[in-house]
Amino acid sequence: MDRLPKIGLPILFAGIILIILIAKSTITIESGEAGVLYQTFGGGVVVDEPPLGEGFHFVAPWNKVYVYEVRQQSLDEKMEVLSSNGLEIELDASIWFEPEYSNLGALHKERGENYIQRVLQPAVRSAARAVVGRYNPEQLYSSKREAIQREIFEETQLLLKNQYVQINEVLVRDVSLPATIKDAIERKLRQEQESLEYEFRLTKAEQEAERQRIDAEGKARANRILDASLTPLVLREKGIQATVELAKSPNAKVVVIGSGDDGMPLILGNN
């Protein structure tokens, strides 16, 4: 019994060390994350194997695991860039991106945990400066926002080639111009709109006048054709047909044959 405490203390001490080693040898990767293994005695960062996926993992206590978020993320950037004529433009954009999962080890080894500040932000800012510098303020304010958005995306993709970062989309939320330039552009756009409306009304009036002219010419041509076709013989035949139809009418009347100036019957009375 006297020897039991002497045996129990080493066992307790060994148990504590074992618990610590087990705690140091396990790691849980959460949803949307992946781990990069660093082998202290095995060559450093593991780049030739897939990263550690979600779930529970055993790792040697002398090794380390660096956890990265691998789901799509958003980076908001407010930048001051210059237009083609040197005017300062404020650009507000969002970038959707994610690290390349299969190259996560290379990203950690070559770019580090701060890859957003080291790689992504400089690429986006450089692309934005290059693209906005191709346009004047009026184009930036009105019709070219979608083109700018697409071009910044394409330029950023080129800059991030072989950087182990995947860019999914660039969204330009706002393009801010100095107030004086913005007011001048809006006045010009209003004047252009008013000019287009006047031209439209003028065109409609010309089209209506042309329609009326064509309609009048058609009616005149029809009257000339009708006048040319109404010979005395035709008129007399029409008169005879009308007389016959009226004679069939049940209304009381007197028909005098051959009493007209042209020999046509006269019809008297119509009750």
Phi, psi and omega in degrees: 000327180291333182275349184298315178298325180293327179278324184292325181296313177298323179295318179297318180296318179294323179296320179296316179298320180296318179298318180296317180296319179295318179297322179285343186260005180236150177210144177246122178267122183282172179298136179079012181235165175212155184244140175257123183272131175246116182264111184299320182249019185227027176103009175084222185292133178276114182246347184261011176228154178299151177292165178289126181275187181297145176120195186263136182223145171264131181225139178303137186299338179273357176262167180233155175233125177257122186263132179238146170278126185247000174281169180296136180236166181236134177242121178264128182232129171248118188234150172252116184232169183250138176281182184295333179261015174085009180279138182282126183241137174262122183245127179245116186223157173238139181241124175265127186210170173199149176290149177289118188300313184291340181249025184296323178296317178295322178299315180294320184288319187263332184244330177089174182294335180267039184295335179296313180284329184277328188240305190292308183300313177301322180294315180296316181294319178296317179295319180296316178298317181294318184286311182298328179295351179270350188240153174270168185302322181297319177294320179294326184282327190249279199261354191251011185295318179295321178295319178298316180301314180294318182291322176297319177300313182293319179296319180295321177302317180296317181292331182268007178297131182066022177254002176067024177234130180257124176259130185260326182195151171238126180242117177272110183277325184203143172237113185254127177253159172304146187303319182295319179292319180298317179296318180296319179294318180295321177297317179296318180296321178296317179297319178295322178294317178297320178297318179295321178296318178297316179298323179295315179296320179296318178296317178298319179296318178296320179294321178294319177297319178294321178297317180295321179298315180295321179296317179295318178298321178297316180295319179297318179296320178296320179295321179296319179296319180295316179300320181292333183272344183273076176281162178306322181293320179294316179298319179297321179295318178298320179297318179297317179298320179293321180297318180298317181295319179291326179295332179283347182291142180288349181293146180290136181199165174238125180252118178257114185280129174073025182261351180282166179299327181259017179082004181279152180293152174253138181246119183246136177084136180202088184255000000 
